[in-house]
C-alpha cells in the first residue's frame, strides 16, 4: 500500500502547525504557495481520495 501524501496550500499559522506535526510524525508533506498550487492546478494536478 502506498503512503498518503499531504499538500498544505497557502500556509498560515494553522497550516504550518499541522503540516509540521504531520511531517514530524513521518508523513510525506508538501507546502505549496498559492502560485505553486495554481501552477499544479493548470497542469491537471489532481488529488486522490
C-alpha positions as CSV (number, residue, x, y, z in Angstrom):
1,X,0.0,0.0,0.0
2,X,1.3,3.5,-0.8
3,X,1.8,6.1,1.8
4,X,-0.5,9.1,2.0
5,X,0.9,12.4,0.7
6,X,-0.3,15.7,2.1
7,X,-0.3,19.1,0.4
8,X,-0.7,22.2,2.6
9,X,-1.8,25.1,0.4
10,X,-1.4,28.8,1.4
11,X,0.5,28.1,4.6
12,X,-0.6,30.2,7.6
13,X,-0.2,29.6,11.3
14,X,-2.6,26.7,11.4
15,X,-1.5,25.1,8.2
16,X,2.1,25.5,9.2
17,X,1.5,23.9,12.6
18,X,-0.5,20.9,11.4
19,X,1.8,20.4,8.4
20,X,4.8,20.5,10.7
21,X,3.2,18.0,13.1
22,X,2.4,15.6,10.2
23,X,6.0,15.9,8.9
24,X,7.4,15.2,12.4
25,X,5.3,12.0,12.5
26,X,6.9,10.8,9.3
27,X,4.2,11.7,6.8
28,X,5.1,13.0,3.3
29,X,4.1,16.7,3.5
30,X,4.5,19.3,0.8
31,X,3.9,23.0,1.5
32,X,2.6,24.9,-1.5
33,X,2.3,28.7,-2.0
34,X,-0.8,29.9,-3.8
35,X,1.2,30.5,-7.0
36,X,2.6,26.9,-6.8
37,X,-0.9,25.5,-6.4
38,X,-2.3,27.4,-9.4
39,X,0.6,26.0,-11.5
40,X,-0.2,22.4,-10.5
41,X,-3.9,23.0,-10.9
42,X,-3.3,24.2,-14.5
43,X,-1.1,21.2,-15.1
44,X,-4.0,18.9,-14.3
45,X,-2.9,18.2,-10.8
46,X,-5.4,16.1,-9.0
47,X,-6.0,14.7,-5.6
48,X,-6.9,11.2,-4.9
49,X,-9.4,10.4,-2.2
